[in-house]
Amino acid sequence: MIKPTNIAGKEYYSISEFAKLTNRTWQSVYRLAIKGNRMRKLIHKQFFGKLFILADELVEFPFTVSGRNNKEIFHYDKNGKVAG
């Protein structure tokens, strides 16, 4: 199980850790942080020259299914499984 890193009192995942938890590529997660999806961008910070995703985003971010007309939204639980 991947555990978040505590930086400055908050917990974060690296881009690659978040990608593994959500079964996406690091490029896909990077794009969600920089450009976002139809709903919003991933909340992130830059530390040590790298992007880190706020750990709460794993359960709070509204992931969308690809396709312009698809309105389906889903979330993950804290273990990286699609929540029901």
TINU-601581 format. One record per residue (C-alpha): z, x, y; residue in three letters; residue number from 1. Coordinates in Angstrom, 3 decimals. Layout:
BEGIN
c3/c1/c2/r/k
Z/X/Y/ALA/NUM .
...
***
This chain:
BEGIN
c3/c1/c2/r/k
0.000/0.000/0.000/MET/1 .
-0.917/1.290/3.429/ILE/2 .
1.934/1.357/5.906/LYS/3 .
1.456/1.345/9.680/PRO/4 .
2.339/4.363/11.804/THR/5 .
5.031/3.983/14.454/ASN/6 .
3.799/5.337/17.790/ILE/7 .
5.811/4.855/20.965/ALA/8 .
7.917/2.106/19.376/GLY/9 .
4.987/-0.001/18.116/LYS/10 .
3.252/-0.021/14.760/GLU/11 .
-0.450/0.832/14.495/TYR/12 .
-3.116/1.356/11.857/TYR/13 .
-5.838/3.955/12.223/SER/14 .
-9.409/2.656/12.169/ILE/15 .
-9.895/3.857/8.585/SER/16 .
-6.583/2.344/7.391/GLU/17 .
-7.415/-1.014/8.983/PHE/18 .
-10.881/-0.850/7.411/ALA/19 .
-9.396/-0.300/3.936/LYS/20 .
-6.935/-3.163/4.382/LEU/21 .
-9.657/-5.607/5.448/THR/22 .
-12.324/-4.306/3.042/ASN/23 .
-14.685/-3.353/5.884/ARG/24 .
-16.322/-0.124/6.956/THR/25 .
-14.684/1.958/9.662/TRP/26 .
-17.810/1.381/11.760/GLN/27 .
-17.321/-2.382/11.525/SER/28 .
-13.672/-2.107/12.595/VAL/29 .
-14.599/0.235/15.442/TYR/30 .
-17.171/-2.301/16.670/ARG/31 .
-14.575/-5.119/16.503/LEU/32 .
-12.239/-3.002/18.649/ALA/33 .
-14.889/-2.047/21.224/ILE/34 .
-17.150/-5.118/21.336/LYS/35 .
-15.219/-7.802/19.435/GLY/36 .
-16.535/-10.846/17.619/ASN/37 .
-17.277/-14.346/18.927/ARG/38 .
-13.568/-14.915/19.592/MET/39 .
-12.153/-11.680/21.045/ARG/40 .
-11.695/-7.910/20.605/LYS/41 .
-9.149/-6.191/18.376/LEU/42 .
-6.156/-5.011/20.400/ILE/43 .
-6.164/-1.218/20.219/HIS/44 .
-4.903/1.927/21.947/LYS/45 .
-6.125/5.479/21.982/GLN/46 .
-3.694/8.206/20.920/PHE/47 .
-4.521/11.827/20.157/PHE/48 .
-8.222/11.126/20.800/GLY/49 .
-8.364/8.401/18.100/LYS/50 .
-8.322/4.615/18.226/LEU/51 .
-5.388/2.828/16.634/PHE/52 .
-5.255/-0.920/15.961/ILE/53 .
-2.007/-2.769/16.683/LEU/54 .
-0.500/-3.640/13.262/ALA/55 .
0.029/-7.293/14.262/ASP/56 .
-3.739/-7.682/14.547/GLU/57 .
-3.982/-7.681/10.751/LEU/58 .
-2.457/-11.184/10.631/VAL/59 .
-3.321/-12.461/14.128/GLU/60 .
-6.958/-11.468/14.709/PHE/61 .
-9.430/-14.352/14.145/PRO/62 .
-12.001/-12.846/11.782/PHE/63 .
-15.283/-14.746/11.666/THR/64 .
-17.961/-15.085/9.026/VAL/65 .
-21.327/-13.645/10.028/SER/66 .
-23.916/-16.018/11.363/GLY/67 .
-24.380/-17.506/14.778/ARG/68 .
-23.715/-21.135/13.853/ASN/69 .
-20.862/-20.506/11.446/ASN/70 .
-17.508/-21.550/12.922/LYS/71 .
-15.395/-20.459/9.952/GLU/72 .
-12.374/-18.346/10.941/ILE/73 .
-9.989/-16.572/8.583/PHE/74 .
-6.958/-14.286/8.759/HIS/75 .
-5.360/-11.681/6.526/TYR/76 .
-1.758/-11.496/5.391/ASP/77 .
0.365/-8.380/5.891/LYS/78 .
-0.851/-6.970/2.555/ASN/79 .
-4.524/-7.161/3.495/GLY/80 .
-5.324/-10.266/1.423/LYS/81 .
-7.228/-13.206/2.910/VAL/82 .
-4.631/-15.806/3.854/ALA/83 .
-5.151/-19.181/2.447/GLY/84 .
***
